[in-house]
Amino acid sequence: MDIRVMGPGDAVSVADASHLFDGPAHPDATERFLSEPGHHLVIAYEGDHPAGFISGVEMTHPDKGTEMFVYELGVDEPFRKMGIGLALIERLKSIAVERGCFGMWVLTDEGNAAALATYQSAGGKGESGQVVLEWTF
């Protein structure tokens, strides 16, 4: 497994990994994401094949400091249960520590057993009583 941190100039690699996302990578959004210093995209490869990814966004608040939000984690079906998700989380955790984040957090569906198992195996702890509200524009 080869884990690569994407950055400016890696739009083609991101487009090649579009099968891991919910839909195709949009060139403008990809360039914007990769050019933001607090946005992180890490792709795991098996050989030359993009096998999984994790994205994170640094969030800073005046009274708390900066923490890493795990925006999304995905592993291609043929590569699941091989430790790729855990390796990606660990790499994003190391980026968060390097960047001075005080912590990292993620949201997932309570019925997503695979995601919960992966996050918990990487040391994630559940918070009870949380509610997610969303606005769609």
C-alpha positions in Angstrom: 0.0 0.0 0.0 1.3 3.4 -1.0 -0.3 6.4 0.8 0.0 9.8 -1.0 -1.0 13.2 0.3 -2.5 15.2 -2.5 -1.7 18.9 -3.0 -1.8 21.6 -5.7 -1.0 20.1 -9.0 -2.5 16.7 -8.2 -5.9 17.2 -9.8 -5.3 14.4 -12.4 -4.6 12.0 -9.6 -7.8 13.1 -7.8 -9.8 12.7 -11.1 -8.3 9.2 -11.5 -9.7 8.3 -8.0 -13.2 9.6 -8.8 -14.6 6.1 -8.5 -14.0 6.3 -4.7 -16.2 9.5 -4.4 -19.9 9.8 -4.5 -19.5 11.2 -8.1 -16.9 12.5 -10.4 -14.4 15.0 -9.2 -15.2 18.5 -10.5 -12.0 20.2 -11.8 -12.7 23.6 -10.3 -13.7 22.2 -6.9 -10.7 19.9 -6.9 -8.2 22.7 -7.6 -9.9 24.9 -4.9 -9.8 22.0 -2.3 -6.2 21.2 -3.1 -5.0 24.8 -2.9 -6.5 25.5 0.6 -3.8 25.0 3.2 -6.3 23.6 5.8 -7.8 21.1 3.4 -6.3 17.6 3.2 -6.9 14.7 0.8 -5.0 11.5 1.1 -5.2 8.6 -1.4 -4.1 5.0 -0.7 -2.9 3.0 -3.7 -2.6 -0.7 -4.3 -0.1 -0.9 -7.1 -1.3 1.9 -9.4 -4.9 1.6 -8.4 -6.5 4.2 -6.1 -8.0 1.9 -3.4 -9.2 4.4 -0.8 -9.2 8.0 0.3 -9.7 10.3 3.3 -10.4 14.0 3.3 -10.1 16.3 6.3 -10.7 20.0 6.9 -9.1 22.0 9.7 -11.6 24.0 11.7 -10.5 26.8 14.0 -12.5 28.6 16.6 -11.2 31.5 18.7 -11.8 29.9 22.1 -10.9 26.3 21.1 -8.0 26.3 18.6 -7.9 24.1 15.6 -9.2 20.6 15.2 -9.4 18.3 12.2 -12.8 17.3 10.8 -12.8 14.0 8.9 -14.9 15.0 6.0 -15.1 11.6 4.2 -13.4 8.2 4.2 -13.9 5.7 1.4 -12.4 2.4 0.4 -13.1 0.6 -2.9 -15.1 -2.6 -2.3 -12.3 -5.0 -3.5 -9.9 -3.5 -1.0 -12.0 -3.4 2.1 -10.9 -5.3 5.3 -7.2 -4.9 4.3 -6.4 -2.1 6.8 -6.6 0.7 4.2 -9.2 2.7 6.1 -7.2 2.4 9.3 -4.0 3.5 7.5 -5.7 6.5 6.0 -7.2 7.6 9.4 -3.7 7.2 11.0 -2.2 9.3 8.2 -4.8 12.1 8.6 -4.2 11.9 12.4 -0.5 12.5 11.9 -1.2 15.4 9.6 -3.5 16.9 12.3 -0.8 16.5 14.9 1.8 18.0 12.6 -0.5 21.0 11.9 -1.1 21.6 15.6 -4.7 20.4 15.9 -5.9 19.6 19.4 -8.1 16.8 18.2 -10.0 15.2 15.3 -13.7 14.3 14.8 -16.1 12.6 12.4 -19.8 12.1 11.9 -21.2 8.8 10.6 -24.5 7.0 10.5 -25.1 4.9 13.6 -26.0 2.0 11.4 -22.7 2.1 9.5 -21.0 -0.8 11.3 -18.0 -0.8 9.0 -17.3 2.9 9.5 -17.8 2.7 13.2 -15.5 -0.3 13.5 -12.8 1.4 11.5 -13.0 4.7 13.4 -13.0 2.9 16.8 -10.1 0.7 15.8 -8.2 3.9 15.2 -9.0 5.1 18.7 -12.1 7.1 18.0 -14.6 7.4 20.9 -18.3 7.9 20.5 -20.2 10.8 22.0 -23.7 10.1 23.1 -26.7 12.4 22.7 -25.4 14.1 19.5 -27.9 15.3 16.9 -27.0 16.3 13.3 -29.0 19.1 11.7 -28.4 20.2 8.1 -29.2 23.0 5.7 -29.4 22.3 2.0 -29.0 25.2 -0.4 
